[in-house]
Each structure stands twice: as structure tokens, then as C-alpha cells.
Amino acid sequence: MNQYLEATYFLDCEHESVRRFAEENSSRGASAVEKAVQLYYAVRDGFIYYPYRFDLRRESLKASRLLKKTDGNCIEKAIVLAASARVVAIPSRLSFYIVKNHIAAEKIERILQTNELVFHGVTEFYLNDKWVKTTPAFNYQLCKFFNVEPLEFDGSHDAIFQQYDSAGNRFMEYLHDYGSYADMPHDKCIAELQKHYPHLFSVGRIDGDNLVLDLRELAAGS
């Protein structure tokens, strides 16, 4: 279990900014479950979900770097949440999935050429002798915009993307489980994105040196 409490390259929980964020957003003296819930909401609503930019450079995916932003995609927000949990002595890890977004934004779906989102990130906490999964990606305001109830987390049950919106229409479907990791599996992430979105790995988009993708620019040029 120690590996899920230690600082890693991406989950750099010993960094001053990560420690400060975790301590400021969890109550001193609270139980582990209460702290996990508090941190979940701090990340869910404290960072706007923004799926239009992917900075896949290793240094850019460190929790301490991500905390300098005010928004993030699902992978980035999962990293921040997992690193914050370790600060307050909650074992944490990351897991990743392929999900089908039935209400994918038209521009993103057109650019990705599919409504399947590869390497969707989830945070797992070890609480009360079991692993509990949650994803803090969609902030409250965005859920309301999409007519989906915000994803609530109680620290005892898995809380991953809603399967249906508030009208009963299918919303998000999990298709493939990549497994769980003590740190961000960066090489695997890049390999899977390249496998599923080869058209993005061309000169001027994502390449071996840049690893930065701005979907807004691609949408403007499409």
C-alpha cells in the first residue's frame, strides 16, 4: 500500500503547492472519507472541465504544474485529485478507460473522428478497506448546461460518469478498462492516443517533440 502514498513524478504530493491545496481543501481532524469527499468537490468544481487542449509533455502533467491552471481535462483533474489525497494520507491511484460520449461536442467529435474518448482518467481512493473510484472531471456548471445531474461522491461508492442524463437518454458508456496505476502511465497514454487518433499525430498537431494539441485551432481550420 505504500506505493499509493508515496510521491511520484506526476503525483508530486511533496510539492509545496500540492500540500497547500490539499490542506486548504480538507478539514483538520476529519475522517479519511470526509477528506476524500472534500477534495473531490474541490477539484470537481474548482477547475473548469476543458477538453480542448492537451499538453502531453511529461513536465506539464505534474500535479504541481496543473495547480497553476484554472481548468483541466479528465486526466489532469484525476492527477490533481490523486496527488492531493496522498498529502492527507489517503492511498490513491489512477485508472483509465475508453468511454463513448453520446453527447460529445460536435467540434471535438469531428476532430477526433469518433465519439469514443480514449484514456479517460479516474481517481481511486482506498477507503474503509476497499478501492473506491471517482472522476472529478465535469464541474457543476457544465453538468447543468448538459442537463445532467452533477456527479456526487460519498466516499463509499464508486462515482464515475453518469450513464444517463436527466431525461433518461444515454450519456456516457464505458467500453474498455486499461487498469489501475500508482502513477500516470505516460508512455501507454501516448501510445493509445496514437493508436486511436493517428491523424492527430501529424506535423503541426501532436508530434514526438511537441506533444501539445489545441482542438480549438483544429476546429477553426476544419
Salt bridges, closest charged atoms under 4 A:
GLU16 OE2 - ARG20 NH1 3.41
GLU23 OE2 - ARG19 NH2 3.84
ASP45 OD2 - ARG44 NH2 2.80
ASP55 OD2 - ARG57 NH2 2.60
ASP71 OD1 - LYS69 NZ 3.89
GLU76 OE1 - LYS69 NZ 2.99
GLU106 OE2 - ARG110 NH1 3.85
GLU124 OE1 - ARG93 NE 2.66
GLU149 OE2 - LYS144 NZ 3.92
GLU152 OE1 - ARG44 NH1 3.77
ASP154 OD2 - HIS157 ND1 2.79
GLU173 OE1 - HIS102 NE2 3.15
ASP187 OD1 - HIS186 ND1 3.89
GLU192 OE1 - HIS196 NE2 3.41
ASP214 OD2 - ARG216 NH2 2.83
